[in-house]
Amino acid sequence: MKKIVTVLGSTGSIGVNTLDVMARHSDQFEVFALTGAKQHELMLSQCLQFKPSFAVMVDPDAAKQLEAALKLANSSTRVLCGADALCDVASDERVDMVMAAIVGAAGLASCMAAALAGKRLLLANKEALVVGAELFMHAVNQGGAKLLPIDSEHSAIFQSLPENPQAWPSSVNKIILTASGGPFRTRVPSTFSDITPDQACAHPNWVMGRKISVDSATMMNKALEVIEAKFLFGVTPSQIEVVIHPQSIIHSMVEFVDGSIVAQLGTPDMRMPISYGLAWPDRISSGASHIDFRQASQMTFESMDDPAHQMRFPGLALAWQALAAPAGTTAVLNASNEVAVEYFLNQKIRFDQIHHVNLATLSAVQPKQPRSLEDLLSIDQSSRAAAVDAAQKMAKS
């Protein structure tokens, strides 16, 4: 029997790769709904290929253009619009699994809806955990959802851990997240003020969207992954370590109490963790190339204790600081970073000012304990306002 899938964020990098894997196994998977923000032309081609029951566009104008194009193509796909529609297609009783690949806090509500509906939730939206934290995990447990991480690092950890989660606390010593170091791993820190958006988006190993590419360049993506790992795997922040591994062959590791380390290796291709999530507990071909150890380059590692790396990537330490602060602070950090990256990509602030926007926002916003989705969205909104204020001040300096 085919598994029925909703892909949230189908027009993004993760969504496109998810559909690529599903197309290779059309006998196993069927698309129920595809969702996107504004890219109606790409959504049109996806709808014509995969014939979903529903297509959701968040932008009203994009929805109208998609609807008109599908009508001309005699497609039976029904077009929906808005944030509520995202939750509807994520929680629909006909859906078996949901790929959550909407970037940023915008994907939180639909992730929560899928969790409460008890879906197999393939989580590529790290903000659901960074922003939602305990509330999101409560929704997963309350709905009986199966949560499978899709980030290459967290998928690697999940694959390296014992099958029984009850064994994790007593057997795991620490989790080691690997980081490529991005495009500026060896760049002189004093030149960071000259970095352009195109340079920041030119990742040496991975092909990603512009926002996450900038996060990789600042290593804020790794800060968010530290926060995510804390809630996914139930470890303490002190049990999480980050090490730079420029080749991106080892995607992450688990060190056990006996001193042994289990790692997951593979080529830097997101189709690998995506295929694992889709087929779990089985495995299917992903389309990714295999490692040939006869030709493989050397594997090297660099410590984040290196003073030069700490100067290059000051944002990484904010993960542990936010986790030690009052609940809701991780949501503040995420919102601030989204604003700061947007200002940088629009060339309104410098690359090195992203971190200063985050620091200013964390100082300005003192969140109250979030007890609902509305509370989280309120923290997100107030944090964005503070970040905009900080970014605008820096833009004038």
N, C-alpha and C positions, 0 to 999 in steps of 0.2 A: 504494500500500500504506500502511495506517495505521501511524503510529508508536506504539509501546506505551510508556506512561509510568507511572512510580511517582511519586507526590507525597508526599514526606516532610514532614509538618506541614501536612496539608490543611485543618485546622480553624483555622489561623492566618490572618492577613491576607494574606500572600503566597500561601498555599495556596488560599484562597477566590478570589483574583484569578486564579490559574492556572487553576482549574476554570472560571471565567467565560470566559476566553479559549478554553479547549479546547471548551467548549459551543458557542461560535460557529463552531467548525470541527470538528464531530463526524465529518466525512468524512475528516479527516486524522489525528485522534488518538483513541486508545483507552486508558482507564485500566486499568492492571494492579493497582495497589494504592494505597490511601490509608492514611495513618497520622496518629494524633493522640495526645494525652496523656490528657485526662479528658473532653473535650466529646463525650460519646457521643450526645447528641441531635442535634447538628449532623452528626456522623459518620453517623448513621442516615440523615438526609435526603440526604447526599452519596452514600451507598451506593445508596439507592433510585433516585437520578437517574442515576448513572454506572455502576452495576453492576460494580464491580471484582471481580476474582477473590479478592482478599484485603483485609481491613481490619485494621490493627494498632492496638491501644490499649496504651499503656505502662502505664497504671494497671489492675491486675487487676479491681477492682470495675467500672470503666467497661467493660472488655472483656466481663464477664459480662452487664451490662445491654444492651450493644449486641448481643451474641449472641442474647439472648432476644428482643429487639425484631425482629431480622432474621428469626428463626425464625417469629415471628408473621406477618411480612410475606411469608413464603414466598420469601425471598431466597436465592440460591445463593452469596452472598458468604461466604467462610470467615473467621472472626475469629481472629486471632493476638494474642499478648500478650508484651510484654517487649522489651528492648533487642536481643536476638539476632534477633528477628523483623524488626526494622527493617533490620538488615544483610542478612537473607535476601531481603526484597522489593526492596532496593536493588541487589543483585548478581545476581538471578535472570537466567538466560540468555535468557529470553523478553523482557526489558525492553530497549528501545532507549535511553531517556533517563530521567534522574532529576532531579526538582525537589527540591533540598535546601533546605528552608525551616524546619527545626527550629531554634528559637531557642536560642542558647547552646552550651556545650561538650557538651551532651547529644546534639547532632547530629554530633559528630566521627566516631564509629565508623562510622556508616552512610555518611557521606561518603567515608571511607577505603575502605569496602567497594565502593561504586559506582566509585570511581576505579580500584581494583585490578582490577575486572571490566571495565574499558574502556568504560564508559558515556559517553554525552554527559551531562555533569554540569552542570546549571543551578544555579549556586552563589548562593543567597540567604543562606546561613548563613556570615557573615563570620568566625565563630569558628573554622571549619575551618582557615583560613589564619592567623588571629591566634594560635590555640593550636597548630595543627599545623605551621605554617611549612614548613621544609625537608622534614620527614617527609611532610607532605601532598603537596607538589609532587613528591616522589620517587615517591609512590604513583600520582599522575597520569601521570608519565612511564613508570613501570614497567608500568602497566596499559594504556597507550595511550589513555587517556581524552581526550575533548575537553572542556575546561573553558571554560564560558561564564559570565561574571559577570552577576548579575541585579540587584544593587544599582544604583540608577539612576545613581549617579556612575561606578561601574566599567564599567557597560554603555556609558555615554557615552564613556568613554575608549577602550574596546575598539572602538567604532564610529568613533572619530576617528583611530585609529592605522592605519598601512599594513597591508594584508592579510598581508604576509609578516613574521612576527615577527622574522626575522633582520635586518630593516632597522631595528628599533626602537633598538638601542643607538647606532647611528651617526647617526640622524636626529632623535631626540627630545632636546630641551633640558630640558624639565621637564613635569611633569603638574600641572595645576591643578584641585584638587577644590573644588567650590562647596559652600557651606553656607548654609542659610536663616537661621541665627542663632536659630531656634526661637522660643518664646514670650517669651523674656527678653532679646532682642537689645538693647532700649533701657532695660531695667529698671535702676534704681540698684543697684549691687552690694551696698550696705550693707543692703538689704532682703531679700537672698536667704534669710536664715534664716527668713523668714515664709512662704516658698513652700509651698503644699500639693500633695499628689499630683495632685489634679484639675487644678490650674493647670499643673503640669509636663506633664501629658498632653494639654493643649489646644494641639496644634500648629497654627500658622496656615495651613499649606499642605497637609500630608499627613495621611492617616488611617492610623494605625498602631496596633500593640499597645502596651500600657502600658510595657513594659520599654524598647522602642526609642524610645518617645516621651520617656521620661525621659533616655535617652542623648542624644537630640537636644537636649533642654533644657540639658544640661550640656556638650554637644558632645563627649562621650566617643564617640558614634557616629562622629564625624569622626576622632578619634584611632585608633579601630579601623580605619577606612577607609584611613588613611595606612599603617598596618601591612599591610593587605591589598593595597594598591596596590604596595607594595614587592615583594611576592612574586609578585603576578599579572603584573606588567609588567617585572620585572627591572631596575628603576631603583634608584638609591641614595636613601637618605632625604633627602639634600640636594636631590634633583631633584623633590621633592614639595612643593607649596605649597597652602595653604588660603586661600580668599578668601570672604568673606560676600557672598551674592547673595540678598537677601531675597525676590525674586519667584519663585525656583525655576523659572525658564524655561530657563536654561542649566544643564544637569545636570553638566557638567564639560568641561574643555578640555585640549588637548595643544598645547604650544608647541614648535615645531621649531627646529633649529639655524639655519635661515635667517631666523628671526624671525616667521614666519607662525604663526598659531594656528588650529586646527580645533576647533570646538565642536559639541556635539550639543544641540539645543533640543527642547523639548516641554512639554506641560502636565504638572503634577505628578500623574501617574497611573501606578501600578506596572504596570498592564497593558501599558504600552508596552515596557519592557525585558523583561517576561515573554514577550510575543508575539515579540519579536526572538530571544530565546533558543530558544523552541520551534521557530521556523521557519527559523533560520539555516541557510544563507546567504541564504535568501529572506526576504520580509516578508509578513505577513498583517495584516488589520485587527485592532485590539486592543480596540475599543470605547471607547477614550479620545477625548476631544474634541480637536479640532485648534486650533492657535493661529491666531487672526485678528489679523494685525498691524495691521489698521485699528483694532482695538479694544484692542490689547494695552497694558498699562501700561508705564511706563518700566522699563528695566533698570539697576539701580544696583549698586555694588560697594563693599565696605568692607574695609579691611586688618585682618588679625589683629595687626598691629604696634601698633594703637591700644591704649594702656594700659588704657582702660576695658574693652575686649573681653578683654584678658588677665586682668583681674580677674574678669570674668564667667565666663570659660571656662578656668580654670587647668588642667583635665584634658587639654586638647588637646596641650600640650607633652609630656605623658607618653609620647606615641607615639614621638617621636624619642629620648627618654631610654631607653625600653624597647628600641628597636632598636639602640641603642649599647651596651646592657648584655649580659651573657652570654646565650647561647641558652636559651630557656625563660622569659625574663623577660616576654615578651609574653603567655604563658599565665598567669603570675602576675597581670598587670594585668587580663586578661579575667575571671579567676575572682573577683578582689577586687571588680571593678565589678559583677558579677552579684549578689554578696552585698550590697554597699552599696545598690544600687538596690532590692533586695527589702526591706531594712530600712527604706528611705525610704518605699516604697509601703505598708508596714505601719505607717507613722507611728512607727517606733522611733528613727529618727535624723532630723535636719533635712536639708534639701536641700543646704545648704552643707557638710555633714559627709561627703557622698559622696566628695568629693575627698580629705578627710583620712583616710578609711578606706583609699583606694587608696594614698596615700603611706605609711601605717603598714604596710600589707601588703607593699609593694615593699621597704620597709626590713627587714621581718622575715624574708622568704623569699629565700634565695639558691639558686636552682635549679642542679642539675647538668645537663650536656648531655643532652637527651633523645634516646634512640636507638630508641625503640619507642613504640607506642601506650600501652603500660602505663606507660612513663615519663611520658608527657604526662598521663595520668590521675592519676598519683601527684602530679605538680606541681599539677594542678588541685585535688586533694583537700587537700593541705597548705596551699595558698593560701587555699582557702575557710575552712579552720579558723582561719588567722591573721586573715582578714578578719572572721569572726564574732567573734573575740576583740576586735578593734579596734572593731567596731561596738557590741558590748555595753558596752565601756568608755565609748564616747561617749554611749550611750543613758543611762548613769547620771550623766553629767556635766551 
